[in-house]
Amino acid sequence: MIQRIQTIWLLLASAAAFSILRFPFYYTPTPQALEINGSSQYSTLISLAFSACLSFISIFLYGNRMLQLKVVLVNFLLTGLIGFFIYKVVIAHPGGGFTLPSAVLFLIPILQIMAVIRIYKDEHMVKAADRLR
């Protein structure tokens, strides 16, 4: 399990999603300063927590690579939904700016794509080895 590189990618994606729950990703420098993190709204809280848990759970699906691949792809789609929720938050609070931890939001789908690539390569390698037998 830990020998596979996709475990590292999925673990980093899970940690990144959990970090967005804690650190602010958007702020408004108005008189009533507002910092928005992943737990500010229920929609982002639920989707980020589910995405982080799904990334962590998919690490342990290494025995069934095709199921692991499907779970990570569903999680990638969920990440798109998270992006939509964050877009709605940004539109609702104009005049603000993104903070440094907001870069993690763009890192999550990249890490998931890296994991998908490695899972696919592992599956391809196992099928090639089975053909040789």
C-alpha positions in Angstrom: 0.0 0.0 0.0 2.6 2.6 1.0 5.0 1.4 -1.7 2.6 2.8 -4.4 3.1 6.4 -5.3 -0.7 7.0 -5.6 -0.9 6.5 -1.9 1.2 9.6 -1.4 -0.8 11.6 -3.9 -4.1 10.6 -2.2 -2.8 11.2 1.2 -1.6 14.7 0.2 -5.0 15.4 -1.4 -6.8 14.3 1.8 -4.5 16.5 3.9 -5.0 19.5 1.6 -8.8 19.1 1.8 -8.7 18.9 5.6 -6.4 22.0 5.7 -8.9 24.1 3.8 -11.4 23.3 6.5 -9.2 25.1 9.0 -7.3 27.9 7.1 -9.1 30.8 5.4 -9.0 30.8 1.7 -10.8 34.2 1.1 -11.0 37.5 2.9 -12.7 40.8 2.5 -10.8 43.9 3.8 -14.0 45.8 4.6 -14.7 47.5 8.0 -16.3 44.2 9.0 -13.4 42.0 7.9 -14.5 38.6 6.9 -12.3 35.5 6.6 -13.9 32.5 4.9 -12.6 29.0 5.4 -14.1 25.6 4.4 -16.2 25.4 7.4 -17.9 28.8 6.9 -20.8 27.3 4.9 -22.5 23.9 5.3 -22.2 23.1 1.6 -18.4 23.6 1.5 -18.0 22.0 4.9 -19.8 18.8 3.9 -18.3 18.5 0.5 -14.7 19.2 1.7 -15.0 16.8 4.6 -16.5 14.1 2.3 -13.8 14.7 -0.3 -11.0 14.4 2.3 -12.5 11.2 3.7 -13.0 9.8 0.2 -9.4 10.4 -0.6 -8.3 8.8 2.6 -10.6 5.8 2.2 -9.5 5.3 -1.4 -5.9 4.7 -0.2 -7.1 1.4 1.4 -8.7 0.2 -1.9 -5.4 -0.8 -3.3 -6.4 -4.4 -3.7 -9.1 -3.5 -6.2 -7.5 -0.9 -8.5 -10.5 -0.4 -10.7 -12.7 0.4 -7.7 -10.0 2.7 -6.4 -9.8 4.4 -9.8 -13.6 4.9 -9.9 -13.6 6.3 -6.3 -10.9 8.8 -7.1 -12.7 9.9 -10.3 -15.9 10.5 -8.3 -13.8 12.4 -5.8 -12.4 14.5 -8.7 -16.0 15.4 -9.8 -16.8 16.3 -6.2 -13.8 18.6 -6.2 -15.4 20.4 -9.2 -18.6 20.8 -7.0 -16.4 22.2 -4.3 -15.1 24.7 -6.8 -18.6 25.7 -7.6 -19.5 26.3 -4.0 -16.4 28.4 -3.5 -17.3 30.4 -6.6 -20.7 31.1 -5.1 -19.0 32.3 -1.9 -16.6 34.6 -3.8 -19.5 36.1 -5.8 -21.5 36.7 -2.6 -18.6 38.7 -1.1 -17.2 41.0 -3.7 -14.1 43.1 -3.1 -12.1 40.5 -1.3 -9.1 38.5 -2.2 -7.7 35.0 -2.0 -5.2 34.0 0.7 -2.1 31.9 0.3 -3.9 28.7 1.5 -6.3 29.1 -1.4 -3.6 27.6 -3.6 -4.3 24.3 -2.0 -7.8 24.4 -3.6 -6.1 24.2 -7.0 -3.7 21.6 -5.8 -6.4 19.0 -4.7 -7.6 18.2 -8.3 -4.0 18.0 -9.5 -3.1 15.5 -6.9 -6.1 13.5 -7.7 -5.2 13.4 -11.4 -1.7 12.3 -10.5 -3.2 9.5 -8.4 -5.5 8.5 -11.3 -2.5 8.3 -13.7 -0.5 6.1 -11.3 -3.5 3.8 -10.6 -4.1 3.4 -14.3 -0.4 2.6 -14.9 -0.4 0.0 -12.1 -3.5 -1.6 -13.7 -1.9 -1.6 -17.1 1.3 -3.1 -15.6 -0.6 -5.9 -13.9 -2.5 -6.7 -17.1 0.8 -6.9 -19.0 2.3 -9.2 -16.4 -0.8 -11.4 -16.6 -0.4 -11.7 -20.4 3.1 -12.9 -20.0 2.1 -15.8 -17.7 
